[in-house]
Amino acid sequence: MGYFLLKDYFIPGLQIILGIMAAPFVFRIKEKGVFSNRYALASILFIAAYSILHIHMLLFFGVGCALFFTIESRFGKIGILPFLFLICICPAMHYLVNTFTFSIRLALSKYAAIALNAIGIHVTNYGNYFVRPDGFSFSVDTACIGLNMFNTGLCLVVLMVAFTEQRSRKDLNLFFTGIIMMVTVVLLILTNFLRIIGLVFFKSMPGTIGHDMIGIFSLIFYMAVPVYFLTIFLFRKFGKPYNETVTETNPVSFRKQIIATCGLCVCLLVSGIAVDYYDNLIIKDEKLAQLELAGFSRTVKEDGVIEFRKNDVLIYIKPANKAYESDHPPNMCWQGSGFHLEEINETKFGSFNIMTATLKKDERVQYTAWWYDNGISKTISQWEWRTSSGEPYRTINITTNSKEELDHLCEDYLKKKLF
């Protein structure tokens, strides 16, 4: 059932592999004979929230909690770690890290260039692109700047906590587990910063052994080792020994358990199918649906995205979204189409700031730019468009075969009032 509902939601990758490796340590019965319905309640709340908000992450958590309820109502309590595990492997983590750390990652590249210049390694920084005086140019891949490392780091820490818990026979409460996760996030940001410095210092190009080794050593020495010692300390100081005595509570009868589990499954299926049907039926953005650009052919893509095409020019305009919804970030969509993004940078056109990048796929090279537009204001800030009132923002993404043509179109469309 979970596969049927989520088959188009999961993104295959390293975090799924790490999740499978961590599962035997994470999914352990910590209180045998102590049965609970708490995850059934959580699943119902996630189903209700998904039915209202139509966010697939909520459906994912609903399915996960239904599974946890089945375990806890039959064998005993499994604790909080499985839910943290669920968060770490959730595909939404991929989106959240990519979207909300994008400006942080560009800032890390900027400060890495400052640090390198301070120690005598003269480089010029353009977004994620570095140029040295000898003409050597270097692009730090967006995935290397933080996306894979963030997801991998969080999965490793959950595995580390689960392994320490099993070895010490102690349990750590939610507060101290939260401290470990927050320290991990801070160290991952520092790790990314130091990794960028190492990659540029040693001129380790993407795809080389040196590039991969610097990433692995950075993750181990700057994040995993400090978090390991912090975890050991917290378990020794604040961990509570397991209650080895089995305290039997009244388990849910097998018949009632089957009824409850099947009831949750029916709710999940009905909710998933109904939301998909509703989303395919409605027009998300009436103004965008009626928009025409002179001289361009018009094609409606999935999720209401409109493609305007003329010769070698592509303009994607993505429909208005609510503050809590995904906005189809172009940097993620192009990677999903098999393109490699280089020279990602914040570029100024008059009074407007937009994002620009070079797209590469095999021998093909294109130039792309994007920003958020509500007809009055243009921005590249996730926080600004998500917290604004009034006319909603749409994503404007222009792609051409030449940099000069892209600059001309950006200057033109930044002055236009499309909505």
Backbone torsions as a table, in degrees:
resi	resn	phi	psi	omega
1	MET	NA	-42.5	178.6
2	GLY	-61.8	-40.6	178.5
3	TYR	-63.5	-43.5	-179.8
4	PHE	-60.5	-42.1	-177.0
5	LEU	-77.5	-29.1	-169.3
6	LEU	-119.3	10.7	-174.9
7	LYS	-61.7	-28.8	179.4
8	ASP	-95.3	2.4	-175.1
9	TYR	-100.8	-33.9	-175.3
10	PHE	-73.6	140.9	176.1
11	ILE	-110.5	109.3	-179.9
12	PRO	-60.3	139.2	-179.6
13	GLY	177.2	-173.0	-176.1
14	LEU	-62.6	-36.3	-176.6
15	GLN	-64.4	-31.3	177.4
16	ILE	-69.6	-41.8	178.0
17	ILE	-61.7	-45.9	178.3
18	LEU	-63.3	-35.9	178.4
19	GLY	-62.9	-42.6	177.9
20	ILE	-64.0	-38.7	178.5
21	MET	-66.9	-35.5	-176.7
22	ALA	-79.7	-22.2	-172.5
23	ALA	-52.7	-44.8	-179.0
24	PRO	-60.9	-29.0	179.0
25	PHE	-83.7	-32.8	-173.9
26	VAL	-80.6	-43.7	-175.5
27	PHE	-88.7	80.6	179.2
28	ARG	-125.5	142.1	177.7
29	ILE	-77.7	112.8	-176.3
30	LYS	-91.3	-28.5	179.4
31	GLU	-130.0	85.0	-178.8
32	LYS	-64.8	136.9	179.2
33	GLY	82.5	-4.6	177.1
34	VAL	-102.9	107.4	-172.4
35	PHE	-99.2	152.3	-174.0
36	SER	-148.9	148.0	175.4
37	ASN	-108.8	11.0	-172.8
38	ARG	-61.6	-37.4	-178.8
39	TYR	-73.9	-22.8	173.9
40	ALA	-66.1	-42.8	177.3
41	LEU	-63.3	-43.5	179.1
42	ALA	-61.5	-41.3	179.7
43	SER	-63.0	-42.1	178.7
44	ILE	-62.6	-42.1	178.6
45	LEU	-63.7	-41.0	178.6
46	PHE	-66.8	-38.2	177.8
47	ILE	-63.0	-45.3	179.6
48	ALA	-62.3	-43.4	180.0
49	ALA	-64.6	-39.5	179.0
50	TYR	-64.7	-39.8	180.0
51	SER	-62.7	-30.5	-178.6
52	ILE	-88.1	-45.5	-171.1
53	LEU	-95.4	-20.3	178.4
54	HIS	61.4	37.7	177.2
55	ILE	-102.9	119.9	-173.9
56	HIS	-63.8	-25.6	176.8
57	MET	-57.5	-37.8	-179.5
58	LEU	-67.2	-37.2	176.3
59	LEU	-65.7	-40.0	177.6
60	PHE	-58.9	-46.3	178.4
61	PHE	-67.7	-33.2	177.1
62	GLY	-62.6	-43.4	177.8
63	VAL	-64.8	-44.3	-179.7
64	GLY	-61.3	-44.7	-179.2
65	CYS	-68.4	-31.3	175.0
66	ALA	-63.0	-40.1	176.3
67	LEU	-64.6	-44.6	-179.4
68	PHE	-62.2	-39.3	177.8
69	PHE	-60.8	-42.5	-179.6
70	THR	-59.6	-39.7	178.8
71	ILE	-68.9	-49.6	-173.7
72	GLU	-69.9	-28.1	-179.0
73	SER	-81.9	-7.5	-177.4
74	ARG	-116.2	-36.7	-172.4
75	PHE	-116.0	-30.4	-177.3
76	GLY	137.2	174.5	-174.6
77	LYS	-71.2	142.0	-179.7
78	ILE	-111.8	-2.0	175.0
79	GLY	83.5	-167.5	-174.4
80	ILE	-93.8	-20.9	-176.4
81	LEU	-57.5	-40.6	177.8
82	PRO	-58.1	-34.4	179.0
83	PHE	-70.7	-39.2	174.4
84	LEU	-62.6	-38.7	176.1
85	PHE	-59.9	-41.4	178.9
86	LEU	-61.5	-41.0	178.5
87	ILE	-63.6	-43.0	-176.2
88	CYS	-65.2	-37.0	-178.3
89	ILE	-91.8	-3.1	-178.8
90	CYS	-62.9	129.0	178.0
91	PRO	-57.3	-24.6	178.7
92	ALA	-62.7	-26.5	176.7
93	MET	-61.0	-37.9	177.6
94	HIS	-58.8	-45.9	-179.7
95	TYR	-68.5	-46.8	-176.1
96	LEU	-62.5	-44.3	179.3
97	VAL	-64.8	-45.1	-178.2
98	ASN	-64.2	-40.9	-174.1
99	THR	-80.2	-52.1	-169.7
100	PHE	-88.3	-7.6	173.9
101	THR	-107.0	6.3	-176.3
102	PHE	-60.1	-49.1	179.7
103	SER	-66.8	-33.5	178.1
104	ILE	-64.7	-41.8	-178.2
105	ARG	-65.7	-39.0	176.9
106	LEU	-67.3	-37.5	177.5
107	ALA	-65.2	-38.2	178.1
108	LEU	-61.5	-39.9	177.8
109	SER	-63.2	-40.7	179.7
110	LYS	-62.1	-47.5	-178.1
111	TYR	-72.9	-27.8	174.4
112	ALA	-64.0	-39.9	177.2
113	ALA	-64.2	-39.8	177.8
114	ILE	-62.6	-44.3	-180.0
115	ALA	-64.4	-41.6	179.1
116	LEU	-64.9	-40.4	177.4
117	ASN	-65.5	-33.5	-179.2
118	ALA	-67.3	-27.8	-180.0
119	ILE	-99.2	10.4	174.0
120	GLY	96.5	2.9	176.3
121	ILE	-96.5	98.3	-173.1
122	HIS	-79.0	117.7	177.5
123	VAL	-136.7	154.5	172.9
124	THR	-113.6	134.0	-174.6
125	ASN	-109.1	131.7	172.3
126	TYR	-128.7	92.3	-177.2
127	GLY	65.5	-117.3	177.4
128	ASN	-98.7	19.7	-175.5
129	TYR	-116.4	132.7	-178.6
130	PHE	-121.2	139.4	177.1
131	VAL	-127.0	128.3	178.9
132	ARG	-99.2	159.1	-176.8
133	PRO	-57.9	-27.4	-179.5
134	ASP	-79.7	5.9	178.7
135	GLY	92.2	-6.7	179.4
136	PHE	-69.8	122.6	178.4
137	SER	-110.0	148.2	-171.5
138	PHE	-146.8	128.9	177.9
139	SER	-113.8	120.6	177.3
140	VAL	-83.4	114.4	-175.7
141	ASP	-57.6	141.1	-177.1
142	THR	-60.1	-37.0	177.9
143	ALA	-65.7	-36.6	-179.3
144	CYS	-71.2	-31.2	-177.7
145	ILE	-64.5	-20.4	178.0
146	GLY	173.6	-22.9	-170.9
147	LEU	-64.5	-58.0	-179.8
148	ASN	-64.1	-39.5	-178.7
149	MET	-64.4	-38.8	-179.7
150	PHE	-63.9	-52.1	-179.3
151	ASN	-62.5	-43.1	179.3
152	THR	-63.4	-45.0	-179.2
153	GLY	-60.2	-43.7	-179.6
154	LEU	-65.7	-41.8	177.8
155	CYS	-63.4	-41.0	179.0
156	LEU	-62.9	-38.7	-178.8
157	VAL	-69.0	-40.4	176.1
158	VAL	-61.1	-42.1	176.6
159	LEU	-62.5	-40.6	-179.4
160	MET	-63.8	-43.5	179.2
161	VAL	-65.4	-42.9	-179.9
162	ALA	-63.2	-42.5	-179.5
163	PHE	-66.1	-43.0	179.0
164	THR	-64.8	-38.9	178.8
165	GLU	-61.9	-44.0	-179.0
166	GLN	-68.4	-40.1	-176.9
167	ARG	-72.3	-38.8	-176.2
168	SER	-85.6	-14.2	-176.6
169	ARG	59.4	33.4	178.1
170	LYS	-125.3	159.4	180.0
171	ASP	-117.9	137.4	179.7
172	LEU	-109.6	131.5	-175.9
173	ASN	-72.7	174.0	-174.1
174	LEU	-62.1	-35.9	-177.7
175	PHE	-61.4	-51.2	-177.3
176	PHE	-73.1	-30.5	173.1
177	THR	-64.3	-39.4	176.9
178	GLY	-62.7	-38.1	177.1
179	ILE	-60.8	-43.9	179.2
180	ILE	-59.9	-43.4	-178.3
181	MET	-67.4	-38.9	179.7
182	MET	-67.6	-41.8	176.5
183	VAL	-62.4	-37.8	178.2
184	THR	-60.3	-44.5	-180.0
185	VAL	-61.4	-44.4	179.7
186	VAL	-62.7	-44.4	-179.3
187	LEU	-67.7	-31.5	177.9
188	LEU	-67.3	-37.3	176.2
189	ILE	-64.3	-45.4	177.1
190	LEU	-62.7	-40.4	179.4
191	THR	-61.3	-42.7	178.2
192	ASN	-62.0	-40.6	179.3
193	PHE	-61.8	-49.0	-178.9
194	LEU	-68.8	-31.1	178.3
195	ARG	-67.3	-42.4	178.4
196	ILE	-59.8	-44.3	178.5
197	ILE	-59.3	-45.1	-179.5
198	GLY	-63.6	-41.7	-179.0
199	LEU	-63.9	-43.6	-179.2
200	VAL	-72.3	-40.4	-178.4
201	PHE	-59.7	-44.2	-177.4
202	PHE	-93.9	5.4	-180.0
203	LYS	52.3	45.9	-177.5
204	SER	-88.9	102.6	-177.8
205	MET	-73.4	149.9	175.3
206	PRO	-56.4	139.8	179.7
207	GLY	92.6	-4.7	178.8
208	THR	-96.5	161.1	178.5
209	ILE	-63.5	-40.9	179.5
210	GLY	-60.1	-39.1	178.9
211	HIS	-60.9	-47.1	-179.4
212	ASP	-68.1	-40.4	-178.1
213	MET	-66.4	-38.9	177.4
214	ILE	-62.0	-40.1	178.1
215	GLY	-63.8	-44.6	-179.1
216	ILE	-65.1	-47.2	-179.8
217	PHE	-65.1	-36.9	177.9
218	SER	-61.9	-46.1	-179.0
219	LEU	-63.6	-39.2	-178.3
220	ILE	-71.5	-52.3	-170.6
221	PHE	-81.9	-31.9	-176.7
222	TYR	-94.0	-21.0	-179.9
223	MET	-119.9	-57.4	-171.7
224	ALA	-64.1	-45.2	-178.3
225	VAL	-63.5	-51.4	177.8
226	PRO	-59.5	-41.6	-179.5
227	VAL	-67.7	-33.7	178.0
228	TYR	-61.4	-48.7	-179.3
229	PHE	-68.1	-35.2	175.7
230	LEU	-63.5	-42.0	-179.8
231	THR	-64.2	-44.8	177.8
232	ILE	-59.0	-44.8	-179.0
233	PHE	-62.3	-47.0	-177.4
234	LEU	-65.8	-37.2	178.4
235	PHE	-68.0	-39.2	179.0
236	ARG	-68.0	-39.3	-173.7
237	LYS	-83.7	-42.0	-170.6
238	PHE	-121.7	-3.5	-179.7
239	GLY	-70.2	142.4	178.8
240	LYS	-105.5	129.5	-179.3
241	PRO	-59.8	147.0	177.0
242	TYR	-61.7	146.6	170.9
243	ASN	-83.6	98.0	-174.7
244	GLU	-69.9	-19.0	179.8
245	THR	-78.4	122.5	-179.9
246	VAL	-74.8	121.3	178.5
247	THR	-106.5	104.6	-177.0
248	GLU	-73.0	127.4	168.3
249	THR	-107.0	172.0	-179.3
250	ASN	-72.5	108.5	-179.4
251	PRO	-71.2	155.4	173.3
252	VAL	-68.0	133.2	179.1
253	SER	-62.0	153.4	-175.9
254	PHE	-58.0	-39.6	-179.5
255	ARG	-65.2	-43.9	179.4
256	LYS	-66.9	-35.7	178.7
257	GLN	-64.5	-42.7	178.2
258	ILE	-61.8	-42.4	-179.8
259	ILE	-63.9	-44.7	-178.7
260	ALA	-64.9	-44.1	-179.2
261	THR	-65.1	-44.8	178.6
262	CYS	-64.5	-35.6	177.3
263	GLY	-63.1	-43.2	177.3
264	LEU	-63.3	-41.5	-179.8
265	CYS	-62.1	-43.2	179.2
266	VAL	-62.5	-43.9	178.6
267	CYS	-61.1	-42.5	179.4
268	LEU	-64.4	-45.2	-179.2
269	LEU	-64.5	-46.5	-179.5
270	VAL	-62.4	-44.7	179.8
271	SER	-62.9	-47.1	-178.9
272	GLY	-61.2	-46.1	-178.8
273	ILE	-68.2	-41.6	-178.0
274	ALA	-65.2	-42.6	-179.9
275	VAL	-66.1	-43.2	178.0
276	ASP	-61.0	-42.1	179.0
277	TYR	-63.7	-43.8	-179.5
278	TYR	-65.4	-43.2	-178.9
279	ASP	-64.5	-34.2	178.6
280	ASN	-76.9	-20.2	-175.4
281	LEU	-86.2	-39.4	-172.8
282	ILE	-85.6	158.5	171.0
283	ILE	-97.1	117.4	-173.3
284	LYS	-69.3	-34.0	-172.3
285	ASP	-140.1	98.2	-176.3
286	GLU	-60.6	-42.9	-178.6
287	LYS	-63.4	-42.1	179.0
288	LEU	-68.2	-37.3	-179.7
289	ALA	-61.4	-26.5	-178.8
290	GLN	-97.9	-2.7	-174.7
291	LEU	-74.4	135.8	174.3
292	GLU	-128.7	142.6	174.6
293	LEU	-115.6	123.1	-175.9
294	ALA	-57.6	129.3	176.9
295	GLY	88.0	-5.4	-177.7
296	PHE	-108.4	139.9	168.4
297	SER	-75.9	154.8	-172.1
298	ARG	-127.8	128.2	178.9
299	THR	-132.4	132.6	177.9
300	VAL	-91.3	120.2	179.5
301	LYS	-93.9	-179.7	177.6
302	GLU	-64.9	152.6	-179.2
303	ASP	65.2	19.2	174.9
304	GLY	80.3	6.7	177.9
305	VAL	-69.7	134.2	179.8
306	ILE	-105.4	127.6	176.3
307	GLU	-103.7	122.5	173.6
308	PHE	-108.5	127.9	-174.7
309	ARG	-130.2	136.5	173.7
310	LYS	-149.3	114.1	-176.4
311	ASN	53.8	-117.2	-178.4
312	ASP	-99.9	14.8	-178.7
313	VAL	-104.6	129.4	175.4
314	LEU	-118.7	129.7	173.7
315	ILE	-124.7	117.0	174.5
316	TYR	-102.8	128.8	173.1
317	ILE	-120.0	120.8	-172.6
318	LYS	-103.0	139.0	-169.5
319	PRO	-63.9	159.3	178.6
320	ALA	-62.1	140.8	178.7
321	ASN	-125.2	155.8	174.0
322	LYS	-74.1	164.1	-172.8
323	ALA	-58.9	-29.2	-175.4
324	TYR	-95.3	3.7	-176.5
325	GLU	-97.8	161.5	174.4
326	SER	-72.7	144.9	-176.0
327	ASP	-111.5	17.0	-178.9
328	HIS	51.7	61.9	-178.4
329	PRO	-57.6	128.3	-178.2
330	PRO	-56.8	-35.4	-179.4
331	ASN	-63.2	-29.4	176.2
332	MET	-81.7	-40.6	-177.0
333	CYS	-64.4	-41.2	-179.8
334	TRP	-67.3	-38.1	176.4
335	GLN	-64.3	-37.9	177.4
336	GLY	-64.8	-22.8	178.0
337	SER	-89.7	4.8	176.0
338	GLY	94.2	6.9	179.1
339	PHE	-89.7	149.7	174.8
340	HIS	-104.4	126.7	-177.9
341	LEU	-93.8	130.4	175.8
342	GLU	-130.8	163.5	176.9
343	GLU	52.5	40.7	176.9
344	ILE	-69.3	126.8	-173.4
345	ASN	-154.0	155.2	172.3
346	GLU	-89.8	118.9	-174.0
347	THR	-117.0	140.2	-177.8
348	LYS	-100.4	128.1	172.5
349	PHE	-121.4	101.6	-176.3
350	GLY	64.3	-120.5	179.8
351	SER	-95.9	5.0	-176.1
352	PHE	-108.1	142.3	172.0
353	ASN	-106.5	129.7	177.1
354	ILE	-132.4	167.1	176.4
355	MET	-98.4	136.4	176.9
356	THR	-128.8	155.4	179.3
357	ALA	-160.8	161.1	173.6
358	THR	-103.5	131.5	179.6
359	LEU	-103.0	132.5	178.3
360	LYS	-131.6	134.6	176.9
361	LYS	-148.0	110.0	-172.2
362	ASP	57.3	-119.5	180.0
363	GLU	-96.4	2.3	-175.5
364	ARG	-87.5	132.1	179.0
365	VAL	-128.1	127.9	177.1
366	GLN	-133.9	167.3	-177.8
367	TYR	-125.6	133.3	-174.1
368	THR	-133.7	154.6	177.8
369	ALA	-146.4	149.9	178.8
370	TRP	-151.3	155.9	175.9
371	TRP	-161.2	173.4	177.7
372	TYR	-106.9	136.2	-170.5
373	ASP	-138.1	128.7	174.6
374	ASN	-115.1	15.9	179.6
375	GLY	93.7	-26.8	-179.8
376	ILE	-113.7	-45.6	-176.6
377	SER	-117.1	146.9	174.1
378	LYS	-120.8	136.0	-177.7
379	THR	-150.9	161.9	171.0
380	ILE	-117.7	6.1	-176.7
381	SER	-86.8	121.7	174.6
382	GLN	-59.7	-41.6	-177.0
383	TRP	-66.7	-38.0	-177.1
384	GLU	-65.9	-49.0	-176.8
385	TRP	-72.5	-29.4	-179.6
386	ARG	-76.1	-23.4	-177.4
387	THR	-106.3	3.1	-177.6
388	SER	-82.0	157.0	175.6
389	SER	-113.0	171.8	-179.8
390	GLY	87.5	-148.8	-178.1
391	GLU	-59.2	128.9	-177.6
392	PRO	-72.5	161.3	-179.3
393	TYR	-92.1	142.9	170.2
394	ARG	-114.3	155.5	177.2
395	THR	-89.2	125.3	175.8
396	ILE	-106.2	124.6	-179.7
397	ASN	-131.5	115.8	-178.8
398	ILE	-111.3	132.7	-179.7
399	THR	-132.9	133.4	-179.5
400	THR	-137.8	174.6	177.8
401	ASN	-92.0	-8.3	-179.8
402	SER	-135.5	144.6	-179.5
403	LYS	-65.7	-37.8	-178.1
404	GLU	-64.6	-43.1	179.7
405	GLU	-66.7	-37.7	177.5
406	LEU	-62.2	-45.9	179.3
407	ASP	-59.2	-42.7	-179.4
408	HIS	-63.3	-45.6	-179.5
409	LEU	-66.7	-37.9	178.5
410	CYS	-62.9	-46.6	178.0
411	GLU	-59.0	-38.9	-179.3
412	ASP	-69.0	-51.2	-174.1
413	TYR	-76.2	-22.2	174.8
414	LEU	-69.5	-22.2	178.5
415	LYS	-88.9	-17.3	-175.1
416	LYS	-82.6	152.5	173.0
417	LYS	-108.3	98.4	-174.3
418	LEU	-82.3	-25.5	-174.5
419	PHE	-125.4	NA	NA
